[in-house]
Amino acid sequence: MANTDTTSSVHRPGYSSSTGSQTESMMETANEVRERANEVAGDLAETIKEHPYATIALAAGLAFAIGALWKIQANSRRSQLEQWMSYLPNMNSNSFRSYWR
C-alpha cells in the first residue's frame, strides 16, 4: 500500500518547506536561460547567413590568436630536466668532484 501522507516528508532532517518554491524558481530560471540561449543562437545563425566571409575571417583570426597564445605558453614552460641540462655546460668537472666528496 502506497504512503499518501505528504506531511511525513516535512519532518526529514535538512528538508524545509521552501525547497519546493526554490526548485520552481530554479526551473523558471533555467527555462529563461534556455529561451535566451535559443534567441542568441538564432541571431547568430542569421548573422552568419548575412555575412559569411566576415564570419570566416573572424573565425580564422580567433583561431590564429588562440594558437599563438597556446604556442607562447607551451614554449615558456620548461621541464626540470631541461633546466638541469641547461646548467651542465656551465659546470666544470672540478665542481662535481668537490660536491660528491
Secondary structure, DSSP 8 states (H G I E B T S, - for coil): -----SGGGGGSTT--TTHHHHHHHHHHHHHHHHHHHHHHHHHHHHHHHH-HHHHHHHHHHHHHHHHHHHHHHHHH---HHHHHHHHGGG--HHHHHHHH-
